[in-house]
Amino acid sequence: MVIYAGVEGGGTTWRVAIADGHPTNITESKSFVTVQDSKEQLKAIKDWLSTRKYDCLGIGTFGPVDPREGSPTYGYITSTPKPGWNMVDVVGYLSDGSVPCKFDTDVNAPALAEFMWGAKKEGESSCAYITVGTGVGVGLVVNGQAVHGLMHPEAGHLCLKRMPGDDFPGVDSVFGGASVEGLASTVALAARKNCAREDLPGVPDSDPVWEATAHSLAGLCASLVLVVSPERIVLSGGVMNRTLLYDKVRKWTRELLNGYIDHPAVTTDAVDDYITPSSFGQNAGMVGSLTLAHIAYEEAGGRGGGAGSPTATKAGGGAACLASPCNVSVALAAAAVVGLGALAIAKASKK
């Protein structure tokens, strides 16, 4: 039986886990609050893994990261604004090369998990995964492969059309604050409500902030439909624990697309299965990292290293990162500039 090890590096929490036989079969895990001292953080994870046996390792972290095999900074968290984590060599710290390993973002990893093990329909080749928490991240699988391209998707920073009447300036450094993350993350919600993020669960369902949040997330979903045309969009993360958001996001997505995408997945009740919660709940990120380990193991021909210490393959190894990534990042960048403005043109053309 294959034993998988996974590391999930999040903006507020790092998690490490072991799964037996399948990436979804998590048998033990441990969480660590994210701290500014990256060496302290990674040492704690390394120490935990050093007492376990495993055959392969998957690592998914917050970004931006460098997932490009052969790059001198492969396996790094690169230009993140998070204090203490800029240009941190995660793979290098956790690596001795004795077991197969994959490294990617903490959203591409669960996107792969949703695509491989989630509610996938026969014939599907794509999936988008959106996490909404401290930040907003988007992972993409297209033609069965995680998207990298120039770097990797950062669609959580797409510029949005605001909901009419919403004058909140936003909190992102991109597009003057008016990005998805700038309007819908927990940081943005706390700023909207002038409260601590820890107090957000106490905001009632009737508060107008949830309508504005759903509108922002629907703008992201509609943009992904227009640019990437994924066959499923999965929404996850702490903000989505407010389950009323799912129906609101579906409603606004249909309204924003305004009939331009004439497909039953968007225009009928089938939207409930198109824009959907994660199959793995709050374990989505961890299952994602363990899925990276599974891919690494399979690409190595089913040969693990039986590691007793944390390991990974540094740049240059064939199993170091996902093979044949799809290059649609340029299209996503274009969406960031164009946003949903194209809908107005499309609508006008139909008159």
C-alpha positions as CSV (number, residue, x, y, z in Angstrom):
1,M,0.0,0.0,0.0
2,V,1.4,3.4,-1.0
3,I,1.8,5.9,1.8
4,Y,1.4,9.5,0.7
5,A,2.7,12.6,2.5
6,G,1.3,16.1,1.9
7,V,2.2,19.6,2.9
8,E,-0.3,22.4,2.5
9,G,1.1,25.9,3.1
10,G,-1.7,28.5,3.7
11,G,-1.7,32.1,4.5
12,T,-3.0,31.5,8.0
13,T,-2.3,27.8,8.6
14,W,0.2,25.2,7.4
15,R,-0.9,21.5,7.5
16,V,0.9,18.3,7.0
17,A,-0.7,14.9,6.6
18,I,-0.2,11.2,5.8
19,A,-2.7,9.2,3.7
20,D,-2.7,5.4,3.3
21,G,-3.6,3.8,-0.1
22,H,-5.3,6.8,-1.6
23,P,-4.9,10.6,-1.3
24,T,-8.4,10.9,0.2
25,N,-7.7,8.4,3.0
26,I,-6.0,10.8,5.5
27,T,-4.9,8.8,8.6
28,E,-3.1,11.6,10.5
29,S,-2.4,15.3,10.2
30,K,-1.2,18.2,12.1
31,S,-1.8,22.0,11.7
32,F,0.6,24.8,12.4
33,V,-0.4,28.5,12.6
34,T,1.5,30.4,9.9
35,V,4.3,32.5,11.4
36,Q,6.7,35.1,10.0
37,D,9.7,33.0,10.7
38,S,9.7,30.7,7.6
39,K,12.6,28.6,8.9
40,E,10.8,27.9,12.2
41,Q,7.7,26.9,10.2
42,L,9.4,24.6,7.8
43,K,11.5,23.0,10.6
44,A,8.3,22.1,12.5
45,I,7.0,20.4,9.4
46,K,10.3,18.7,8.7
47,D,10.5,17.4,12.3
48,W,6.9,16.0,12.0
49,L,7.6,14.2,8.8
50,S,10.9,12.8,10.0
51,T,9.1,10.5,12.3
52,R,6.8,9.0,9.5
53,K,7.4,6.6,6.7
54,Y,6.1,7.6,3.2
55,D,6.6,6.8,-0.4
56,C,6.0,10.2,-2.1
57,L,5.4,13.8,-1.2
58,G,3.2,16.6,-2.5
59,I,3.6,20.3,-1.5
60,G,1.1,23.0,-2.3
61,T,1.7,26.5,-0.9
62,F,0.3,30.0,-1.1
63,G,1.9,32.1,-3.9
64,P,3.2,33.5,-6.0
65,V,5.5,30.5,-6.4
66,D,7.9,29.2,-9.0
67,P,6.5,25.9,-10.3
68,R,8.8,25.8,-13.4
69,E,11.0,22.7,-13.5
70,G,14.6,23.6,-14.2
71,S,14.3,27.1,-12.9
72,P,16.9,28.2,-10.3
73,T,14.0,29.3,-8.0
74,Y,11.9,26.2,-8.6
75,G,10.0,25.3,-5.4
76,Y,10.2,28.9,-4.0
77,I,7.5,31.0,-2.6
78,T,8.6,34.1,-4.5
79,S,7.1,37.6,-4.5
80,T,4.5,37.2,-1.8
81,P,3.7,40.3,0.3
82,K,3.4,38.0,3.3
83,P,6.1,39.1,5.8
84,G,8.9,36.7,6.3
85,W,8.0,34.5,3.2
86,N,9.5,36.4,0.3
87,M,11.9,34.2,-1.8
88,V,11.7,31.2,0.6
89,D,13.0,27.9,-0.8
90,V,10.3,25.5,0.5
91,V,11.3,22.5,-1.7
92,G,14.9,23.0,-1.0
93,Y,14.3,23.0,2.8
94,L,12.2,19.9,2.6
95,S,14.2,18.1,0.0
96,D,16.9,15.4,-0.3
97,G,15.5,13.8,-3.5
98,S,14.9,10.3,-2.1
99,V,11.2,10.1,-2.9
100,P,9.2,11.4,-5.9
101,C,7.6,14.8,-5.3
102,K,5.3,17.4,-6.9
103,F,5.2,21.1,-6.0
104,D,2.5,23.6,-7.0
105,T,0.2,26.3,-5.7
106,D,-2.3,25.6,-2.9
107,V,-5.1,26.1,-5.4
108,N,-3.8,24.2,-8.4
109,A,-3.3,21.2,-6.1
110,P,-7.0,21.0,-5.0
111,A,-8.1,21.7,-8.5
112,L,-6.3,18.5,-9.5
113,A,-7.9,16.7,-6.6
114,E,-11.4,17.9,-7.6
115,F,-10.7,16.9,-11.2
116,M,-9.3,13.4,-10.4
117,W,-11.4,12.4,-7.4
118,G,-14.3,14.8,-7.1
119,A,-17.7,15.0,-8.8
120,K,-16.2,14.7,-12.3
121,K,-18.5,13.7,-15.1
122,E,-17.5,11.3,-17.9
123,G,-15.6,13.1,-20.6
124,E,-14.7,16.2,-18.6
125,S,-11.2,17.6,-19.1
126,S,-11.2,20.8,-17.1
127,C,-12.0,22.2,-13.7
128,A,-11.6,25.5,-11.9
129,Y,-11.1,25.7,-8.1
130,I,-11.7,28.9,-6.2
131,T,-10.8,29.3,-2.5
132,V,-12.1,32.3,-0.6
133,G,-10.4,33.1,2.7
134,T,-7.6,35.4,3.8
135,G,-7.1,35.8,0.0
136,V,-8.8,34.6,-3.1
137,G,-7.0,32.0,-5.2
138,V,-7.9,30.2,-8.4
139,G,-6.5,26.8,-9.5
140,L,-7.1,25.6,-13.0
141,V,-7.0,22.2,-14.7
142,V,-7.3,22.3,-18.5
143,N,-7.0,19.3,-20.8
144,G,-6.2,17.2,-17.7
145,Q,-3.2,19.3,-16.6
146,A,-2.7,22.0,-14.1
147,V,-2.2,25.4,-15.7
148,H,1.2,27.1,-15.3
149,G,2.3,29.1,-18.4
150,L,4.1,32.3,-17.6
151,M,3.9,31.5,-13.9
152,H,0.5,30.2,-12.6
153,P,-3.0,31.7,-12.5
154,E,-3.6,34.6,-10.1
155,A,-7.2,35.1,-11.1
156,G,-8.2,36.1,-7.5
157,H,-6.8,39.5,-8.5
158,L,-9.0,40.0,-11.5
159,C,-10.6,43.5,-11.8
160,L,-14.4,43.4,-11.3
161,K,-17.5,45.2,-12.2
162,R,-18.9,46.3,-8.9
163,M,-22.4,45.6,-7.7
164,P,-24.5,48.7,-8.2
165,G,-24.5,50.8,-5.0
166,D,-21.3,49.1,-3.6
167,D,-18.9,51.9,-2.9
168,F,-16.4,49.9,-0.8
169,P,-12.9,50.9,-2.1
170,G,-11.4,47.4,-1.7
171,V,-8.2,46.3,0.1
172,D,-6.0,44.9,-2.7
173,S,-2.9,46.5,-4.2
174,V,-4.0,45.4,-7.7
175,F,-6.5,47.5,-9.7
176,G,-6.8,50.1,-6.9
177,G,-8.4,47.6,-4.6
178,A,-11.3,46.6,-6.9
179,S,-10.2,43.0,-7.4
180,V,-12.0,39.8,-6.3
181,E,-9.7,39.5,-3.3
182,G,-9.9,43.2,-2.6
183,L,-13.7,43.0,-2.3
184,A,-14.5,39.4,-1.1
185,S,-11.7,38.0,1.1
186,T,-12.0,37.9,4.8
187,V,-9.6,40.9,5.0
188,A,-12.1,42.8,2.8
189,L,-15.1,41.6,4.7
190,A,-13.6,42.6,8.0
191,A,-12.8,46.1,6.6
192,R,-16.3,46.4,5.2
193,K,-17.8,45.6,8.6
194,N,-15.1,47.4,10.6
195,C,-14.5,44.3,12.7
196,A,-11.9,41.6,13.3
197,R,-11.9,38.7,10.9
198,E,-12.6,36.4,13.8
199,D,-15.9,38.2,14.3
200,L,-17.2,37.6,10.8
201,P,-19.1,34.4,11.7
202,G,-21.3,36.6,13.9
203,V,-22.4,38.7,10.9
204,P,-26.1,37.7,10.2
205,D,-27.1,36.1,7.0
206,S,-29.4,39.1,6.3
207,D,-26.5,41.6,6.2
208,P,-26.1,43.2,2.7
209,V,-22.4,42.4,2.8
210,W,-23.1,38.8,1.6
211,E,-24.9,40.0,-1.5
212,A,-21.9,42.2,-2.4
213,T,-19.6,39.3,-1.7
214,A,-21.6,36.9,-3.9
215,H,-21.6,39.5,-6.7
216,S,-17.8,39.7,-6.6
217,L,-17.4,36.0,-6.7
218,A,-19.9,35.7,-9.5
219,G,-17.9,38.2,-11.5
220,L,-14.9,35.9,-11.1
221,C,-17.0,32.8,-12.1
222,A,-18.4,34.6,-15.1
223,S,-14.9,35.7,-16.2
224,L,-13.6,32.1,-15.9
225,V,-16.5,30.9,-18.0
226,L,-15.7,33.4,-20.7
227,V,-11.9,32.9,-20.7
228,V,-11.3,29.3,-19.7
229,S,-14.7,27.6,-20.3
230,P,-14.2,25.1,-17.4
231,E,-16.6,22.2,-17.2
232,R,-16.9,22.7,-13.4
233,I,-16.3,25.5,-10.9
234,V,-15.6,24.5,-7.3
235,L,-15.9,27.1,-4.5
236,S,-14.2,26.5,-1.2
237,G,-12.5,28.2,1.7
238,G,-13.6,29.8,5.0
239,V,-15.9,32.4,3.5
240,M,-17.8,29.7,1.7
241,N,-18.8,28.2,5.1
242,R,-21.5,30.9,4.7
243,T,-23.5,28.4,2.6
244,L,-26.1,30.9,1.4
245,L,-23.4,32.3,-0.8
246,Y,-23.6,29.4,-3.3
247,D,-27.1,30.2,-4.5
248,K,-26.3,33.9,-4.6
249,V,-23.2,33.3,-6.6
250,R,-25.1,31.1,-9.1
251,K,-27.8,33.7,-9.5
252,W,-25.4,36.6,-10.1
253,T,-23.3,34.5,-12.5
254,R,-26.3,33.9,-14.7
255,E,-27.3,37.5,-14.5
256,L,-23.8,38.8,-15.3
257,L,-23.5,36.5,-18.3
258,N,-26.9,37.7,-19.4
259,G,-27.7,34.7,-21.7
260,Y,-24.5,35.2,-23.8
261,I,-23.3,31.7,-22.8
262,D,-26.2,29.6,-23.9
263,H,-25.4,26.4,-22.1
264,P,-27.6,24.4,-19.7
265,A,-24.8,24.3,-17.2
266,V,-25.3,28.0,-16.8
267,T,-28.9,28.7,-17.9
268,T,-30.8,25.9,-16.2
269,D,-30.9,24.4,-12.7
270,A,-27.9,22.3,-13.7
271,V,-25.9,25.3,-12.5
272,D,-26.2,23.7,-9.0
273,D,-23.8,21.0,-10.2
274,Y,-21.7,23.4,-12.2
275,I,-20.9,25.9,-9.5
276,T,-20.5,23.6,-6.5
277,P,-18.9,23.1,-3.1
278,S,-15.8,21.0,-2.8
279,S,-16.1,17.3,-2.6
280,F,-13.7,17.3,0.2
281,G,-15.0,20.2,2.4
282,Q,-12.3,21.9,4.4
283,N,-9.8,19.1,3.6
284,A,-9.7,20.2,-0.1
285,G,-6.3,21.8,0.2
286,M,-4.8,18.8,2.0
287,V,-6.3,16.3,-0.4
288,G,-4.8,18.4,-3.1
289,S,-1.3,18.2,-1.8
290,L,-1.7,14.4,-1.3
291,T,-2.9,14.3,-4.9
292,L,0.4,15.9,-6.0
293,A,2.2,13.1,-4.1
294,H,0.1,10.5,-6.0
295,I,0.9,12.1,-9.4
296,A,4.6,12.1,-8.4
297,Y,4.5,8.5,-7.5
298,E,2.7,7.5,-10.7
299,E,5.1,9.5,-12.9
300,A,8.1,7.7,-11.2
301,G,6.6,4.4,-12.3
302,G,5.2,3.5,-9.0
303,R,8.5,3.6,-7.3
304,G,8.6,5.4,-4.0
305,G,11.6,6.0,-1.8
306,G,10.2,4.8,1.5
307,A,11.3,8.0,3.1
308,G,11.7,8.4,6.8
309,S,12.5,12.1,6.5
310,P,10.8,14.9,4.5
311,T,12.0,14.9,0.9
312,A,11.3,16.4,-2.4
313,T,13.0,16.6,-5.8
314,K,14.7,19.9,-6.6
315,A,14.8,21.5,-10.1
316,G,16.0,19.3,-12.9
317,G,14.3,16.0,-11.8
318,G,11.7,14.5,-14.1
319,A,9.2,14.2,-11.3
320,A,9.9,17.7,-9.9
321,C,6.8,19.4,-11.2
322,L,3.7,18.8,-13.2
323,A,4.4,17.8,-16.8
324,S,3.0,19.6,-19.9
325,P,1.2,22.5,-18.2
326,C,-1.3,24.3,-20.3
327,N,-0.5,27.8,-21.2
328,V,-3.7,29.9,-20.7
329,S,-2.2,32.3,-18.3
330,V,-2.0,35.0,-21.0
331,A,-5.7,34.7,-21.5
332,L,-6.3,35.1,-17.8
333,A,-4.2,38.2,-17.9
334,A,-6.3,39.6,-20.7
335,A,-9.4,38.9,-18.6
336,A,-7.9,41.0,-15.9
337,V,-7.7,43.9,-18.2
338,V,-11.0,43.3,-20.0
339,G,-13.0,41.9,-17.1
340,L,-16.6,41.7,-17.7
341,G,-16.6,44.7,-20.0
342,A,-16.8,42.3,-23.0
343,L,-20.3,41.4,-21.9
344,A,-21.6,44.9,-22.7
345,I,-20.2,44.6,-26.2
346,A,-21.7,41.2,-26.6
347,K,-25.1,42.4,-25.4
348,A,-25.0,45.4,-27.7
349,S,-24.1,43.1,-30.7
350,K,-27.3,41.1,-30.0
351,K,-29.5,44.1,-30.4
